[in-house]
Amino acid sequence: MSIRRERRDAVEHRKLILQTAQQLFHQHGVQPVSMHQIAKTAGIGQATLYRRYAHKGDLCMAMLVDFAGSLAERVEAFLESHRSSSPLDRVSGIVDAWIDAIEEQSELILEMESYTSCDSERGNFFLSPLYRFFCDKFSSVFDEIAEAKRSTAIDGEFAAHAMICALSPMGYFHLKQGKGMSTEEIKQHYRRMTEMFLS
């Protein structure tokens, strides 16, 4: 009985923390908000917050994991409604959804990146369900192209991995801030690059 209550409490705390953080991040931006402020606004002790999230990067990661579910649904819906579209249009649609997601969650991504690294399993994107999801979606289209061309030159999974690496958030931010490119310009460049790859 007590175990169930603790689990229910843990779920409620998780929801409360994430909702509070989302509200504060929306009001003030991600970077200025402290863990102390989140705990105080949520009405919980800091120890409770830190037991669940070791630091703010950990909290941002949890919020991104929640967001990943809705992103996957968005991509699934796009692919379902574009089943008869060309492979280029389908790949470009996945790329556009990915870039829009980076834009939408840029502050969380940057905050998370400042805390995590590929050395830890938790911070390693390539071990995440989101990586596996996008790898499967890209490789499915690339395998379809290879089959249509009766070609073994394209390895769908390798091509998918390469595409995901090319779409890294840090690379995207560099193109925007360092190169001064707009989101639409970046999308068009990726489309042209994909067109060359698929030809």
DOPAFI-754398 format. One record per residue (C-alpha): residue in one letter; x, y, z. Coordinates in nm, 3 decimals, padded with zeros to 5 digits. Layout:
+------+---------+---------+---------+
! resn !      px !      py !      pz !
+------+---------+---------+---------+
!    a !       X !       Y !       Z !
...
+------+---------+---------+---------+
END
This chain:
+------+---------+---------+---------+
! resn !      px !      py !      pz !
+------+---------+---------+---------+
!    m !  00.000 !  00.000 !  00.000 !
!    s !  00.271 !  00.249 !  00.098 !
!    i !  00.474 !  00.157 ! -00.213 !
!    r !  00.182 !  00.250 ! -00.437 !
!    r !  00.137 !  00.579 ! -00.252 !
!    e !  00.506 !  00.662 ! -00.295 !
!    r !  00.489 !  00.584 ! -00.666 !
!    r !  00.179 !  00.801 ! -00.704 !
!    d !  00.350 !  01.081 ! -00.512 !
!    a !  00.658 !  01.049 ! -00.733 !
!    v !  00.444 !  01.077 ! -01.047 !
!    e !  00.263 !  01.380 ! -00.906 !
!    h !  00.593 !  01.543 ! -00.808 !
!    r !  00.730 !  01.483 ! -01.157 !
!    k !  00.425 !  01.642 ! -01.320 !
!    l !  00.433 !  01.936 ! -01.079 !
!    i !  00.806 !  01.998 ! -01.133 !
!    l !  00.782 !  01.980 ! -01.512 !
!    q !  00.472 !  02.201 ! -01.527 !
!    t !  00.630 !  02.457 ! -01.293 !
!    a !  00.957 !  02.459 ! -01.487 !
!    q !  00.770 !  02.498 ! -01.817 !
!    q !  00.572 !  02.790 ! -01.678 !
!    l !  00.883 !  02.964 ! -01.539 !
!    f !  01.084 !  02.900 ! -01.855 !
!    h !  00.802 !  03.047 ! -02.063 !
!    q !  00.787 !  03.358 ! -01.842 !
!    h !  01.159 !  03.423 ! -01.792 !
!    g !  01.350 !  03.208 ! -02.040 !
!    v !  01.536 !  02.890 ! -01.950 !
!    q !  01.881 !  03.022 ! -01.855 !
!    p !  01.778 !  03.275 ! -01.583 !
!    v !  01.557 !  03.030 ! -01.390 !
!    s !  01.730 !  02.848 ! -01.105 !
!    m !  01.652 !  02.510 ! -00.952 !
!    h !  01.584 !  02.694 ! -00.623 !
!    q !  01.321 !  02.907 ! -00.799 !
!    i !  01.156 !  02.598 ! -00.950 !
!    a !  01.140 !  02.420 ! -00.612 !
!    k !  01.006 !  02.730 ! -00.435 !
!    t !  00.739 !  02.800 ! -00.698 !
!    a !  00.633 !  02.433 ! -00.703 !
!    g !  00.609 !  02.435 ! -00.323 !
!    i !  00.846 !  02.141 ! -00.276 !
!    g !  01.179 !  02.107 ! -00.098 !
!    q !  01.501 !  02.142 ! -00.295 !
!    a !  01.602 !  01.795 ! -00.178 !
!    t !  01.290 !  01.653 ! -00.344 !
!    l !  01.374 !  01.832 ! -00.668 !
!    y !  01.739 !  01.723 ! -00.667 !
!    r !  01.647 !  01.363 ! -00.587 !
!    r !  01.462 !  01.351 ! -00.918 !
!    y !  01.681 !  01.586 ! -01.125 !
!    a !  02.051 !  01.616 ! -01.043 !
!    h !  02.080 !  01.956 ! -01.216 !
!    k !  01.891 !  02.185 ! -01.454 !
!    g !  02.032 !  02.005 ! -01.758 !
!    d !  01.875 !  01.684 ! -01.627 !
!    l !  01.541 !  01.862 ! -01.594 !
!    c !  01.569 !  02.004 ! -01.947 !
!    m !  01.647 !  01.655 ! -02.075 !
!    a !  01.325 !  01.524 ! -01.912 !
!    m !  01.124 !  01.803 ! -02.076 !
!    l !  01.280 !  01.723 ! -02.413 !
!    v !  01.200 !  01.353 ! -02.369 !
!    d !  00.835 !  01.448 ! -02.312 !
!    f !  00.844 !  01.673 ! -02.620 !
!    a !  01.001 !  01.393 ! -02.828 !
!    g !  00.679 !  01.194 ! -02.803 !
!    s !  00.473 !  01.472 ! -02.963 !
!    l !  00.742 !  01.525 ! -03.229 !
!    a !  00.733 !  01.155 ! -03.320 !
!    e !  00.353 !  01.173 ! -03.352 !
!    r !  00.387 !  01.478 ! -03.577 !
!    v !  00.633 !  01.300 ! -03.806 !
!    e !  00.419 !  00.982 ! -03.815 !
!    a !  00.115 !  01.191 ! -03.916 !
!    f !  00.316 !  01.366 ! -04.188 !
!    l !  00.444 !  01.038 ! -04.332 !
!    e !  00.097 !  00.884 ! -04.321 !
!    s ! -00.056 !  01.175 ! -04.511 !
!    h !  00.234 !  01.182 ! -04.764 !
!    r !  00.263 !  00.810 ! -04.839 !
!    s !  00.232 !  00.875 ! -05.213 !
!    s !  00.475 !  01.169 ! -05.215 !
!    s !  00.824 !  01.141 ! -05.361 !
!    p !  01.107 !  01.017 ! -05.137 !
!    l !  01.262 !  01.367 ! -05.158 !
!    d !  00.940 !  01.527 ! -05.030 !
!    r !  00.913 !  01.276 ! -04.745 !
!    v !  01.277 !  01.317 ! -04.637 !
!    s !  01.244 !  01.696 ! -04.664 !
!    g !  00.929 !  01.685 ! -04.450 !
!    i !  01.112 !  01.490 ! -04.179 !
!    v !  01.403 !  01.737 ! -04.198 !
!    d !  01.164 !  02.033 ! -04.172 !
!    a !  00.994 !  01.882 ! -03.865 !
!    w !  01.336 !  01.824 ! -03.705 !
!    i !  01.449 !  02.182 ! -03.770 !
!    d !  01.118 !  02.325 ! -03.644 !
!    a !  01.162 !  02.119 ! -03.327 !
!    i !  01.515 !  02.257 ! -03.274 !
!    e !  01.378 !  02.610 ! -03.315 !
!    e !  01.089 !  02.544 ! -03.079 !
!    q !  01.307 !  02.387 ! -02.807 !
!    s !  01.633 !  02.577 ! -02.863 !
!    e !  01.666 !  02.711 ! -02.508 !
!    l !  01.611 !  02.368 ! -02.351 !
!    i !  01.861 !  02.210 ! -02.592 !
!    l !  02.132 !  02.468 ! -02.519 !
!    e !  02.082 !  02.438 ! -02.143 !
!    m !  02.090 !  02.058 ! -02.157 !
!    e !  02.403 !  02.062 ! -02.376 !
!    s !  02.586 !  02.273 ! -02.116 !
!    y !  02.541 !  01.996 ! -01.858 !
!    t !  02.552 !  01.668 ! -02.047 !
!    s !  02.803 !  01.484 ! -02.262 !
!    c !  02.820 !  01.172 ! -02.477 !
!    d !  03.030 !  01.010 ! -02.203 !
!    s !  02.721 !  00.949 ! -01.993 !
!    e !  02.457 !  00.708 ! -02.113 !
!    r !  02.180 !  00.947 ! -02.007 !
!    g !  02.324 !  01.235 ! -02.208 !
!    n !  02.404 !  01.029 ! -02.517 !
!    f !  02.151 !  01.117 ! -02.787 !
!    f !  02.258 !  00.817 ! -02.997 !
!    l !  02.121 !  00.585 ! -02.726 !
!    s !  01.785 !  00.763 ! -02.710 !
!    p !  01.448 !  00.647 ! -02.845 !
!    l !  01.428 !  00.970 ! -03.049 !
!    y !  01.749 !  00.883 ! -03.235 !
!    r !  01.618 !  00.533 ! -03.304 !
!    f !  01.284 !  00.674 ! -03.425 !
!    f !  01.441 !  00.917 ! -03.673 !
!    c !  01.700 !  00.662 ! -03.782 !
!    d !  01.417 !  00.419 ! -03.865 !
!    k !  01.216 !  00.681 ! -04.056 !
!    f !  01.508 !  00.808 ! -04.263 !
!    s !  01.652 !  00.462 ! -04.333 !
!    s !  01.311 !  00.334 ! -04.443 !
!    v !  01.297 !  00.597 ! -04.720 !
!    f !  01.662 !  00.546 ! -04.816 !
!    d !  01.612 !  00.167 ! -04.835 !
!    e !  01.307 !  00.223 ! -05.054 !
!    i !  01.517 !  00.432 ! -05.295 !
!    a !  01.795 !  00.173 ! -05.303 !
!    e !  01.541 ! -00.099 ! -05.379 !
!    a !  01.379 !  00.106 ! -05.658 !
!    k !  01.721 !  00.166 ! -05.813 !
!    r !  01.825 ! -00.196 ! -05.754 !
!    s !  02.134 ! -00.050 ! -05.592 !
!    t !  02.347 ! -00.166 ! -05.302 !
!    a !  02.540 !  00.163 ! -05.306 !
!    i !  02.309 !  00.313 ! -05.043 !
!    d !  02.313 !  00.168 ! -04.693 !
!    g !  01.990 !  00.304 ! -04.547 !
!    e !  02.095 !  00.294 ! -04.183 !
!    f !  02.433 !  00.456 ! -04.247 !
!    a !  02.269 !  00.725 ! -04.461 !
!    a !  02.011 !  00.787 ! -04.188 !
!    h !  02.283 !  00.821 ! -03.924 !
!    a !  02.478 !  01.062 ! -04.147 !
!    m !  02.164 !  01.272 ! -04.204 !
!    i !  02.091 !  01.290 ! -03.830 !
!    c !  02.451 !  01.393 ! -03.758 !
!    a !  02.425 !  01.662 ! -04.026 !
!    l !  02.114 !  01.790 ! -03.847 !
!    s !  02.278 !  01.828 ! -03.506 !
!    p !  02.129 !  02.118 ! -03.305 !
!    m !  02.474 !  02.268 ! -03.241 !
!    g !  02.547 !  02.263 ! -03.615 !
!    y !  02.211 !  02.423 ! -03.682 !
!    f !  02.273 !  02.700 ! -03.426 !
!    h !  02.612 !  02.767 ! -03.587 !
!    l !  02.450 !  02.807 ! -03.929 !
!    k !  02.199 !  03.055 ! -03.783 !
!    q !  02.423 !  03.254 ! -03.553 !
!    g !  02.767 !  03.207 ! -03.706 !
!    k !  02.667 !  03.214 ! -04.073 !
!    g !  02.362 !  03.437 ! -04.041 !
!    m !  02.133 !  03.199 ! -04.230 !
!    s !  01.756 !  03.199 ! -04.182 !
!    t !  01.559 !  02.887 ! -04.091 !
!    e !  01.406 !  02.874 ! -04.440 !
!    e !  01.748 !  02.907 ! -04.606 !
!    i !  01.880 !  02.619 ! -04.396 !
!    k !  01.579 !  02.403 ! -04.487 !
!    q !  01.632 !  02.476 ! -04.858 !
!    h !  02.003 !  02.390 ! -04.836 !
!    y !  01.919 !  02.057 ! -04.671 !
!    r !  01.659 !  01.987 ! -04.940 !
!    r !  01.912 !  02.055 ! -05.218 !
!    m !  02.172 !  01.841 ! -05.042 !
!    t !  01.918 !  01.558 ! -05.008 !
!    e !  01.819 !  01.593 ! -05.373 !
!    m !  02.183 !  01.551 ! -05.477 !
!    f !  02.216 !  01.249 ! -05.250 !
!    l !  01.901 !  01.086 ! -05.384 !
!    s !  01.973 !  01.148 ! -05.753 !
+------+---------+---------+---------+
END
